[in-house]
Amino acid sequence: MTNDEIAMILDATADYVDGIESTKVAAEKTAREKRVGVLAERYEASAGESIPSSMKEKLATLDVDTLDQLLKVAHNSSDSPASLGGPADLDDVVAPRTIKEAAVQADDHFLSWIIND
Protein backbone atom coordinates (compact mmCIF):
# COMPACT_ATOMS: atom_id res chain seq x y z
CA MET A 1 0.00 0.00 0.00
CA THR A 2 1.41 3.34 -1.01
CA ASN A 3 1.39 6.57 0.91
CA ASP A 4 -1.18 8.04 -1.48
CA GLU A 5 -3.58 5.15 -0.80
CA ILE A 6 -3.11 5.54 2.95
CA ALA A 7 -3.74 9.29 2.66
CA MET A 8 -6.93 8.64 0.66
CA ILE A 9 -8.17 6.16 3.30
CA LEU A 10 -7.43 8.63 6.09
CA ASP A 11 -9.22 11.42 4.19
CA ALA A 12 -12.26 9.20 3.61
CA THR A 13 -12.30 8.24 7.30
CA ALA A 14 -12.08 11.89 8.33
CA ASP A 15 -14.94 12.80 5.98
CA TYR A 16 -17.05 9.97 7.38
CA VAL A 17 -16.39 11.02 11.00
CA ASP A 18 -17.09 14.68 10.15
CA GLY A 19 -20.40 13.69 8.57
CA ILE A 20 -21.47 11.72 11.64
CA GLU A 21 -20.36 14.50 13.96
CA SER A 22 -22.21 17.19 12.01
CA THR A 23 -25.39 15.09 12.05
CA LYS A 24 -25.04 14.60 15.80
CA VAL A 25 -24.43 18.31 16.41
CA ALA A 26 -27.41 19.25 14.23
CA ALA A 27 -29.68 16.83 16.14
CA GLU A 28 -28.52 18.20 19.50
CA LYS A 29 -29.04 21.78 18.29
CA THR A 30 -32.56 20.96 17.10
CA ALA A 31 -33.42 19.28 20.42
CA ARG A 32 -31.99 22.22 22.35
CA GLU A 33 -33.94 24.76 20.25
CA LYS A 34 -37.13 22.78 20.79
CA ARG A 35 -36.63 22.81 24.57
CA VAL A 36 -35.83 26.53 24.56
CA GLY A 37 -39.01 27.15 22.54
CA VAL A 38 -41.13 25.22 25.04
CA LEU A 39 -39.45 27.03 27.93
CA ALA A 40 -40.11 30.39 26.25
CA GLU A 41 -43.79 29.50 25.78
CA ARG A 42 -44.18 28.53 29.44
CA TYR A 43 -42.39 31.68 30.55
CA GLU A 44 -44.65 33.82 28.38
CA ALA A 45 -47.76 32.05 29.70
CA SER A 46 -46.77 32.56 33.33
CA ALA A 47 -45.10 36.00 33.16
CA GLY A 48 -47.12 37.58 30.37
CA GLU A 49 -44.02 38.73 28.47
CA SER A 50 -41.70 37.03 26.05
CA ILE A 51 -38.11 36.09 26.74
CA PRO A 52 -35.61 38.47 25.05
CA SER A 53 -33.66 37.00 22.15
CA SER A 54 -30.37 37.42 24.03
CA MET A 55 -31.75 35.21 26.82
CA LYS A 56 -32.90 32.62 24.27
CA GLU A 57 -29.36 32.55 22.87
CA LYS A 58 -27.91 32.01 26.35
CA LEU A 59 -30.42 29.25 27.05
CA ALA A 60 -29.55 27.59 23.73
CA THR A 61 -25.93 27.22 24.89
CA LEU A 62 -26.94 25.13 27.92
CA ASP A 63 -26.69 21.36 27.84
CA VAL A 64 -29.84 19.27 27.37
CA ASP A 65 -29.96 18.03 31.00
CA THR A 66 -29.98 21.58 32.37
CA LEU A 67 -32.71 22.59 29.95
CA ASP A 68 -34.75 19.55 31.00
CA GLN A 69 -34.39 20.59 34.65
CA LEU A 70 -35.52 24.13 33.81
CA LEU A 71 -38.51 22.73 31.91
CA LYS A 72 -39.42 20.58 34.90
CA VAL A 73 -39.34 23.63 37.17
CA ALA A 74 -41.33 25.66 34.67
CA HIS A 75 -43.91 22.88 34.40
CA ASN A 76 -44.28 22.60 38.18
CA SER A 77 -44.61 26.36 38.66
CA SER A 78 -47.66 26.57 36.41
CA ASP A 79 -49.59 23.87 38.25
CA SER A 80 -49.71 22.84 41.85
CA PRO A 81 -46.33 21.48 42.96
CA ALA A 82 -45.73 17.75 43.06
CA SER A 83 -46.32 16.20 46.47
CA LEU A 84 -43.16 15.37 48.38
CA GLY A 85 -44.85 12.90 50.69
CA GLY A 86 -47.54 12.49 53.30
CA PRO A 87 -47.85 13.94 56.75
CA ALA A 88 -45.06 13.19 59.18
CA ASP A 89 -47.34 12.15 62.06
CA LEU A 90 -49.09 8.89 61.21
CA ASP A 91 -50.28 8.26 64.76
CA ASP A 92 -54.08 8.38 65.04
CA VAL A 93 -54.04 9.00 68.78
CA VAL A 94 -55.86 12.20 69.63
CA ALA A 95 -53.98 14.56 71.91
CA PRO A 96 -55.61 14.81 75.34
CA ARG A 97 -57.52 18.02 76.05
CA THR A 98 -57.73 17.76 79.83
CA ILE A 99 -55.55 16.51 82.66
CA LYS A 100 -57.96 13.63 83.26
CA GLU A 101 -57.74 12.52 79.60
CA ALA A 102 -53.92 12.77 79.76
CA ALA A 103 -53.84 10.59 82.90
CA VAL A 104 -56.13 7.96 81.35
CA GLN A 105 -54.10 7.96 78.15
CA ALA A 106 -50.83 7.59 80.11
CA ASP A 107 -52.28 4.67 82.09
CA ASP A 108 -53.48 2.99 78.90
CA HIS A 109 -50.08 3.39 77.25
CA PHE A 110 -48.33 2.04 80.33
CA LEU A 111 -50.64 -0.96 80.60
CA SER A 112 -50.29 -1.64 76.88
CA TRP A 113 -46.52 -1.51 77.22
CA ILE A 114 -46.55 -3.92 80.17
CA ILE A 115 -48.88 -6.41 78.50
CA ASN A 116 -47.21 -6.37 75.09
CA ASP A 117 -43.60 -6.60 76.29
C-alpha positions as a Markdown table, in Angstrom:
| # | Residue | x | y | z |
|---|---|---|---|---|
| 1 | Met | 0.0 | 0.0 | 0.0 |
| 2 | Thr | 1.4 | 3.3 | -1.0 |
| 3 | Asn | 1.4 | 6.6 | 0.9 |
| 4 | Asp | -1.2 | 8.0 | -1.5 |
| 5 | Glu | -3.6 | 5.2 | -0.8 |
| 6 | Ile | -3.1 | 5.5 | 3.0 |
| 7 | Ala | -3.7 | 9.3 | 2.7 |
| 8 | Met | -6.9 | 8.6 | 0.7 |
| 9 | Ile | -8.2 | 6.2 | 3.3 |
| 10 | Leu | -7.4 | 8.6 | 6.1 |
| 11 | Asp | -9.2 | 11.4 | 4.2 |
| 12 | Ala | -12.3 | 9.2 | 3.6 |
| 13 | Thr | -12.3 | 8.2 | 7.3 |
| 14 | Ala | -12.1 | 11.9 | 8.3 |
| 15 | Asp | -14.9 | 12.8 | 6.0 |
| 16 | Tyr | -17.1 | 10.0 | 7.4 |
| 17 | Val | -16.4 | 11.0 | 11.0 |
| 18 | Asp | -17.1 | 14.7 | 10.2 |
| 19 | Gly | -20.4 | 13.7 | 8.6 |
| 20 | Ile | -21.5 | 11.7 | 11.6 |
| 21 | Glu | -20.4 | 14.5 | 14.0 |
| 22 | Ser | -22.2 | 17.2 | 12.0 |
| 23 | Thr | -25.4 | 15.1 | 12.0 |
| 24 | Lys | -25.0 | 14.6 | 15.8 |
| 25 | Val | -24.4 | 18.3 | 16.4 |
| 26 | Ala | -27.4 | 19.2 | 14.2 |
| 27 | Ala | -29.7 | 16.8 | 16.1 |
| 28 | Glu | -28.5 | 18.2 | 19.5 |
| 29 | Lys | -29.0 | 21.8 | 18.3 |
| 30 | Thr | -32.6 | 21.0 | 17.1 |
| 31 | Ala | -33.4 | 19.3 | 20.4 |
| 32 | Arg | -32.0 | 22.2 | 22.3 |
| 33 | Glu | -33.9 | 24.8 | 20.3 |
| 34 | Lys | -37.1 | 22.8 | 20.8 |
| 35 | Arg | -36.6 | 22.8 | 24.6 |
| 36 | Val | -35.8 | 26.5 | 24.6 |
| 37 | Gly | -39.0 | 27.2 | 22.5 |
| 38 | Val | -41.1 | 25.2 | 25.0 |
| 39 | Leu | -39.4 | 27.0 | 27.9 |
| 40 | Ala | -40.1 | 30.4 | 26.3 |
| 41 | Glu | -43.8 | 29.5 | 25.8 |
| 42 | Arg | -44.2 | 28.5 | 29.4 |
| 43 | Tyr | -42.4 | 31.7 | 30.6 |
| 44 | Glu | -44.6 | 33.8 | 28.4 |
| 45 | Ala | -47.8 | 32.0 | 29.7 |
| 46 | Ser | -46.8 | 32.6 | 33.3 |
| 47 | Ala | -45.1 | 36.0 | 33.2 |
| 48 | Gly | -47.1 | 37.6 | 30.4 |
| 49 | Glu | -44.0 | 38.7 | 28.5 |
| 50 | Ser | -41.7 | 37.0 | 26.0 |
| 51 | Ile | -38.1 | 36.1 | 26.7 |
| 52 | Pro | -35.6 | 38.5 | 25.1 |
| 53 | Ser | -33.7 | 37.0 | 22.1 |
| 54 | Ser | -30.4 | 37.4 | 24.0 |
| 55 | Met | -31.8 | 35.2 | 26.8 |
| 56 | Lys | -32.9 | 32.6 | 24.3 |
| 57 | Glu | -29.4 | 32.5 | 22.9 |
| 58 | Lys | -27.9 | 32.0 | 26.3 |
| 59 | Leu | -30.4 | 29.2 | 27.0 |
| 60 | Ala | -29.5 | 27.6 | 23.7 |
| 61 | Thr | -25.9 | 27.2 | 24.9 |
| 62 | Leu | -26.9 | 25.1 | 27.9 |
| 63 | Asp | -26.7 | 21.4 | 27.8 |
| 64 | Val | -29.8 | 19.3 | 27.4 |
| 65 | Asp | -30.0 | 18.0 | 31.0 |
| 66 | Thr | -30.0 | 21.6 | 32.4 |
| 67 | Leu | -32.7 | 22.6 | 30.0 |
| 68 | Asp | -34.8 | 19.5 | 31.0 |
| 69 | Gln | -34.4 | 20.6 | 34.6 |
| 70 | Leu | -35.5 | 24.1 | 33.8 |
| 71 | Leu | -38.5 | 22.7 | 31.9 |
| 72 | Lys | -39.4 | 20.6 | 34.9 |
| 73 | Val | -39.3 | 23.6 | 37.2 |
| 74 | Ala | -41.3 | 25.7 | 34.7 |
| 75 | His | -43.9 | 22.9 | 34.4 |
| 76 | Asn | -44.3 | 22.6 | 38.2 |
| 77 | Ser | -44.6 | 26.4 | 38.7 |
| 78 | Ser | -47.7 | 26.6 | 36.4 |
| 79 | Asp | -49.6 | 23.9 | 38.3 |
| 80 | Ser | -49.7 | 22.8 | 41.8 |
| 81 | Pro | -46.3 | 21.5 | 43.0 |
| 82 | Ala | -45.7 | 17.8 | 43.1 |
| 83 | Ser | -46.3 | 16.2 | 46.5 |
| 84 | Leu | -43.2 | 15.4 | 48.4 |
| 85 | Gly | -44.8 | 12.9 | 50.7 |
| 86 | Gly | -47.5 | 12.5 | 53.3 |
| 87 | Pro | -47.9 | 13.9 | 56.8 |
| 88 | Ala | -45.1 | 13.2 | 59.2 |
| 89 | Asp | -47.3 | 12.1 | 62.1 |
| 90 | Leu | -49.1 | 8.9 | 61.2 |
| 91 | Asp | -50.3 | 8.3 | 64.8 |
| 92 | Asp | -54.1 | 8.4 | 65.0 |
| 93 | Val | -54.0 | 9.0 | 68.8 |
| 94 | Val | -55.9 | 12.2 | 69.6 |
| 95 | Ala | -54.0 | 14.6 | 71.9 |
| 96 | Pro | -55.6 | 14.8 | 75.3 |
| 97 | Arg | -57.5 | 18.0 | 76.1 |
| 98 | Thr | -57.7 | 17.8 | 79.8 |
| 99 | Ile | -55.6 | 16.5 | 82.7 |
| 100 | Lys | -58.0 | 13.6 | 83.3 |
| 101 | Glu | -57.7 | 12.5 | 79.6 |
| 102 | Ala | -53.9 | 12.8 | 79.8 |
| 103 | Ala | -53.8 | 10.6 | 82.9 |
| 104 | Val | -56.1 | 8.0 | 81.4 |
| 105 | Gln | -54.1 | 8.0 | 78.2 |
| 106 | Ala | -50.8 | 7.6 | 80.1 |
| 107 | Asp | -52.3 | 4.7 | 82.1 |
| 108 | Asp | -53.5 | 3.0 | 78.9 |
| 109 | His | -50.1 | 3.4 | 77.2 |
| 110 | Phe | -48.3 | 2.0 | 80.3 |
| 111 | Leu | -50.6 | -1.0 | 80.6 |
| 112 | Ser | -50.3 | -1.6 | 76.9 |
| 113 | Trp | -46.5 | -1.5 | 77.2 |
| 114 | Ile | -46.5 | -3.9 | 80.2 |
| 115 | Ile | -48.9 | -6.4 | 78.5 |
| 116 | Asn | -47.2 | -6.4 | 75.1 |
| 117 | Asp | -43.6 | -6.6 | 76.3 |
